[in-house]
Amino acid sequence: MATHHTKVTHREGMSFDGELAGHTIPLDADPSVGGKDYGPTPKPLLLTSLAGCTAMDVTSILGKMQMPYDSFEVEVDGDTTDSHPKTYSAIRLRYVFTGSELDEAKIEKAVRLSQEKYCGVSAMLKQVSNVDYEIVMNPE
């Protein structure tokens, strides 16, 4: 079992410095509630963590499958509830690939494995939110 540790240190106003594994991440609140836009707000950072987690899985799996691509990105949109505590009620991932040698079956398998087996961030968020995804290849 691994244990992860992080902390946040107050800077000023609503801003904090998050510290994780030797990295500093500035955090702040929206200006409408007293923030000064020094960094991202915490909740959307969850979506970035989700994108990073699944993207790393997919990259690793496709590398083992020896399936090349020119570019790959994961876009995430999250809808929040209207009442407090405002949580994500729906999350949509969009896996976007470009390349001349894309293998649809391999890409679908890699994404499915990430979503169903490997991505711990997705597994946690699925316990409290609807998480869907789509795969887009060579968009125009």
Phi and psi restraints in degrees (value plus and minus 20) as a CYANA .aco file:
   2 ALA   PHI    -121.4   -81.4
   2 ALA   PSI     127.8   167.8
   3 THR   PHI    -140.3  -100.3
   3 THR   PSI     107.9   147.9
   4 HIS   PHI    -123.0   -83.0
   4 HIS   PSI     126.1   166.1
   5 HIS   PHI    -149.4  -109.4
   5 HIS   PSI     117.5   157.5
   6 THR   PHI    -165.0  -125.0
   6 THR   PSI     142.2   182.2
   7 LYS   PHI    -170.7  -130.7
   7 LYS   PSI     138.5   178.5
   8 VAL   PHI    -142.3  -102.3
   8 VAL   PSI     121.2   161.2
   9 THR   PHI    -141.1  -101.1
   9 THR   PSI     109.3   149.3
  10 HIS   PHI     -85.0   -45.0
  10 HIS   PSI     112.3   152.3
  11 ARG   PHI    -117.9   -77.9
  11 ARG   PSI     -87.7   -47.7
  12 GLU   PHI    -186.6  -146.6
  12 GLU   PSI     136.3   176.3
  13 GLY   PHI      33.3    73.3
  13 GLY   PSI    -141.2  -101.2
  14 MET   PHI    -124.5   -84.5
  14 MET   PSI     -10.0    30.0
  15 SER   PHI    -116.1   -76.1
  15 SER   PSI     128.3   168.3
  16 PHE   PHI    -159.5  -119.5
  16 PHE   PSI     137.3   177.3
  17 ASP   PHI    -125.8   -85.8
  17 ASP   PSI     101.0   141.0
  18 GLY   PHI    -109.4   -69.4
  18 GLY   PSI     117.8   157.8
  19 GLU   PHI    -139.5   -99.5
  19 GLU   PSI     106.9   146.9
  20 LEU   PHI    -166.5  -126.5
  20 LEU   PSI      97.8   137.8
  21 ALA   PHI      30.7    70.7
  21 ALA   PSI      22.5    62.5
  22 GLY   PHI      62.8   102.8
  22 GLY   PSI     -16.4    23.6
  23 HIS   PHI    -130.7   -90.7
  23 HIS   PSI     125.5   165.5
  24 THR   PHI    -129.9   -89.9
  24 THR   PSI     111.7   151.7
  25 ILE   PHI    -142.9  -102.9
  25 ILE   PSI      96.4   136.4
  26 PRO   PHI     -92.3   -52.3
  26 PRO   PSI     119.6   159.6
  27 LEU   PHI    -147.8  -107.8
  27 LEU   PSI     125.9   165.9
  28 ASP   PHI    -174.5  -134.5
  28 ASP   PSI     146.3   186.3
  29 ALA   PHI    -113.0   -73.0
  29 ALA   PSI     144.7   184.7
  30 ASP   PHI     -83.5   -43.5
  30 ASP   PSI     123.2   163.2
  31 PRO   PHI     -75.6   -35.6
  31 PRO   PSI     -47.2    -7.2
  32 SER   PHI     -86.5   -46.5
  32 SER   PSI     -36.6     3.4
  33 VAL   PHI    -140.9  -100.9
  33 VAL   PSI       3.7    43.7
  34 GLY   PHI      82.8   122.8
  34 GLY   PSI     -19.5    20.5
  35 GLY   PHI     -99.1   -59.1
  35 GLY   PSI     148.6   188.6
  36 LYS   PHI    -144.3  -104.3
  36 LYS   PSI      -2.9    37.1
  37 ASP   PHI      40.8    80.8
  37 ASP   PSI      17.7    57.7
  38 TYR   PHI     -95.4   -55.4
  38 TYR   PSI     -36.5     3.5
  39 GLY   PHI    -192.4  -152.4
  39 GLY   PSI     159.5   199.5
  40 PRO   PHI     -87.5   -47.5
  40 PRO   PSI     137.6   177.6
  41 THR   PHI    -102.7   -62.7
  41 THR   PSI     133.8   173.8
  42 PRO   PHI     -81.0   -41.0
  42 PRO   PSI     -62.7   -22.7
  43 LYS   PHI     -81.8   -41.8
  43 LYS   PSI     -70.1   -30.1
  44 PRO   PHI     -82.3   -42.3
  44 PRO   PSI     -43.4    -3.4
  45 LEU   PHI     -82.7   -42.7
  45 LEU   PSI     -47.7    -7.7
  46 LEU   PHI     -80.2   -40.2
  46 LEU   PSI     -59.7   -19.7
  47 LEU   PHI     -87.0   -47.0
  47 LEU   PSI     -56.9   -16.9
  48 THR   PHI     -84.8   -44.8
  48 THR   PSI     -60.5   -20.5
  49 SER   PHI     -82.4   -42.4
  49 SER   PSI     -61.3   -21.3
  50 LEU   PHI     -81.9   -41.9
  50 LEU   PSI     -68.1   -28.1
  51 ALA   PHI     -79.6   -39.6
  51 ALA   PSI     -64.9   -24.9
  52 GLY   PHI     -84.3   -44.3
  52 GLY   PSI     -62.1   -22.1
  53 CYS   PHI     -81.6   -41.6
  53 CYS   PSI     -72.6   -32.6
  54 THR   PHI     -90.8   -50.8
  54 THR   PSI     -54.9   -14.9
  55 ALA   PHI     -83.3   -43.3
  55 ALA   PSI     -60.4   -20.4
  56 MET   PHI     -85.8   -45.8
  56 MET   PSI     -60.3   -20.3
  57 ASP   PHI     -78.3   -38.3
  57 ASP   PSI     -72.9   -32.9
  58 VAL   PHI     -81.3   -41.3
  58 VAL   PSI     -62.8   -22.8
  59 THR   PHI     -80.2   -40.2
  59 THR   PSI     -64.8   -24.8
  60 SER   PHI     -83.6   -43.6
  60 SER   PSI     -66.5   -26.5
  61 ILE   PHI     -84.5   -44.5
  61 ILE   PSI     -65.5   -25.5
  62 LEU   PHI     -85.6   -45.6
  62 LEU   PSI     -52.6   -12.6
  63 GLY   PHI     -83.0   -43.0
  63 GLY   PSI     -62.5   -22.5
  64 LYS   PHI     -86.6   -46.6
  64 LYS   PSI     -50.6   -10.6
  65 MET   PHI    -101.8   -61.8
  65 MET   PSI     -24.6    15.4
  66 GLN   PHI      34.2    74.2
  66 GLN   PSI      27.2    67.2
  67 MET   PHI    -128.1   -88.1
  67 MET   PSI      85.2   125.2
  68 PRO   PHI     -98.2   -58.2
  68 PRO   PSI     135.7   175.7
  69 TYR   PHI    -167.7  -127.7
  69 TYR   PSI     138.4   178.4
  70 ASP   PHI    -104.8   -64.8
  70 ASP   PSI     -62.4   -22.4
  71 SER   PHI    -168.1  -128.1
  71 SER   PSI     136.3   176.3
  72 PHE   PHI    -171.7  -131.7
  72 PHE   PSI     112.7   152.7
  73 GLU   PHI    -166.6  -126.6
  73 GLU   PSI     136.5   176.5
  74 VAL   PHI    -141.0  -101.0
  74 VAL   PSI     102.9   142.9
  75 GLU   PHI    -123.9   -83.9
  75 GLU   PSI     122.7   162.7
  76 VAL   PHI    -153.6  -113.6
  76 VAL   PSI     113.4   153.4
  77 ASP   PHI    -140.4  -100.4
  77 ASP   PSI     118.9   158.9
  78 GLY   PHI    -151.0  -111.0
  78 GLY   PSI     111.7   151.7
  79 ASP   PHI    -117.8   -77.8
  79 ASP   PSI     108.1   148.1
  80 THR   PHI    -116.3   -76.3
  80 THR   PSI     135.2   175.2
  81 THR   PHI     -92.0   -52.0
  81 THR   PSI     141.9   181.9
  82 ASP   PHI    -103.5   -63.5
  82 ASP   PSI     -46.0    -6.0
  83 SER   PHI    -127.1   -87.1
  83 SER   PSI     138.6   178.6
  84 HIS   PHI     -98.9   -58.9
  84 HIS   PSI     124.8   164.8
  85 PRO   PHI     -93.4   -53.4
  85 PRO   PSI     109.6   149.6
  86 LYS   PHI     -94.3   -54.3
  86 LYS   PSI      92.6   132.6
  87 THR   PHI    -136.6   -96.6
  87 THR   PSI     149.5   189.5
  88 TYR   PHI    -101.1   -61.1
  88 TYR   PSI      98.6   138.6
  89 SER   PHI    -108.5   -68.5
  89 SER   PSI     -47.0    -7.0
  90 ALA   PHI    -167.5  -127.5
  90 ALA   PSI     116.8   156.8
  91 ILE   PHI    -149.9  -109.9
  91 ILE   PSI     112.6   152.6
  92 ARG   PHI    -143.6  -103.6
  92 ARG   PSI     106.1   146.1
  93 LEU   PHI    -124.4   -84.4
  93 LEU   PSI     125.0   165.0
  94 ARG   PHI    -151.4  -111.4
  94 ARG   PSI      91.1   131.1
  95 TYR   PHI    -111.7   -71.7
  95 TYR   PSI      98.6   138.6
  96 VAL   PHI    -138.3   -98.3
  96 VAL   PSI     101.8   141.8
  97 PHE   PHI    -140.8  -100.8
  97 PHE   PSI     125.4   165.4
  98 THR   PHI    -148.3  -108.3
  98 THR   PSI     131.3   171.3
  99 GLY   PHI     135.7   175.7
  99 GLY   PSI     140.4   180.4
 100 SER   PHI    -111.8   -71.8
 100 SER   PSI     -32.5     7.5
 101 GLU   PHI    -139.4   -99.4
 101 GLU   PSI      11.8    51.8
 102 LEU   PHI     -89.8   -49.8
 102 LEU   PSI     115.0   155.0
 103 ASP   PHI    -131.3   -91.3
 103 ASP   PSI      86.4   126.4
 104 GLU   PHI     -76.9   -36.9
 104 GLU   PSI     -62.2   -22.2
 105 ALA   PHI     -84.0   -44.0
 105 ALA   PSI     -62.0   -22.0
 106 LYS   PHI     -87.3   -47.3
 106 LYS   PSI     -61.7   -21.7
 107 ILE   PHI     -84.1   -44.1
 107 ILE   PSI     -65.9   -25.9
 108 GLU   PHI     -80.1   -40.1
 108 GLU   PSI     -60.8   -20.8
 109 LYS   PHI     -85.1   -45.1
 109 LYS   PSI     -63.2   -23.2
 110 ALA   PHI     -83.2   -43.2
 110 ALA   PSI     -64.3   -24.3
 111 VAL   PHI     -86.0   -46.0
 111 VAL   PSI     -64.1   -24.1
 112 ARG   PHI     -81.1   -41.1
 112 ARG   PSI     -64.0   -24.0
 113 LEU   PHI     -81.1   -41.1
 113 LEU   PSI     -61.9   -21.9
 114 SER   PHI     -81.5   -41.5
 114 SER   PSI     -68.8   -28.8
 115 GLN   PHI     -90.6   -50.6
 115 GLN   PSI     -52.4   -12.4
 116 GLU   PHI    -119.9   -79.9
 116 GLU   PSI     -38.7     1.3
 117 LYS   PHI    -149.5  -109.5
 117 LYS   PSI     -63.8   -23.8
 118 TYR   PHI    -122.4   -82.4
 118 TYR   PSI     -56.7   -16.7
 119 CYS   PHI     -97.6   -57.6
 119 CYS   PSI      83.7   123.7
 120 GLY   PHI     -86.0   -46.0
 120 GLY   PSI     -52.3   -12.3
 121 VAL   PHI     -86.7   -46.7
 121 VAL   PSI     -63.3   -23.3
 122 SER   PHI     -83.4   -43.4
 122 SER   PSI     -62.8   -22.8
 123 ALA   PHI     -79.7   -39.7
 123 ALA   PSI     -61.5   -21.5
 124 MET   PHI     -86.7   -46.7
 124 MET   PSI     -65.5   -25.5
 125 LEU   PHI     -87.8   -47.8
 125 LEU   PSI     -51.7   -11.7
 126 LYS   PHI     -84.7   -44.7
 126 LYS   PSI     -40.1    -0.1
 127 GLN   PHI     -91.8   -51.8
 127 GLN   PSI     -40.2    -0.2
 128 VAL   PHI    -147.6  -107.6
 128 VAL   PSI     -21.4    18.6
 129 SER   PHI    -169.0  -129.0
 129 SER   PSI     137.5   177.5
 130 ASN   PHI    -102.4   -62.4
 130 ASN   PSI     102.4   142.4
 131 VAL   PHI    -138.7   -98.7
 131 VAL   PSI      99.3   139.3
 132 ASP   PHI    -142.0  -102.0
 132 ASP   PSI     143.2   183.2
 133 TYR   PHI    -167.5  -127.5
 133 TYR   PSI     140.5   180.5
 134 GLU   PHI    -158.6  -118.6
 134 GLU   PSI     134.6   174.6
 135 ILE   PHI    -135.7   -95.7
 135 ILE   PSI     110.4   150.4
 136 VAL   PHI    -142.7  -102.7
 136 VAL   PSI     109.0   149.0
 137 MET   PHI    -138.3   -98.3
 137 MET   PSI     109.9   149.9
 138 ASN   PHI      28.7    68.7
 138 ASN   PSI      41.0    81.0
 139 PRO   PHI     -87.3   -47.3
 139 PRO   PSI     133.6   173.6
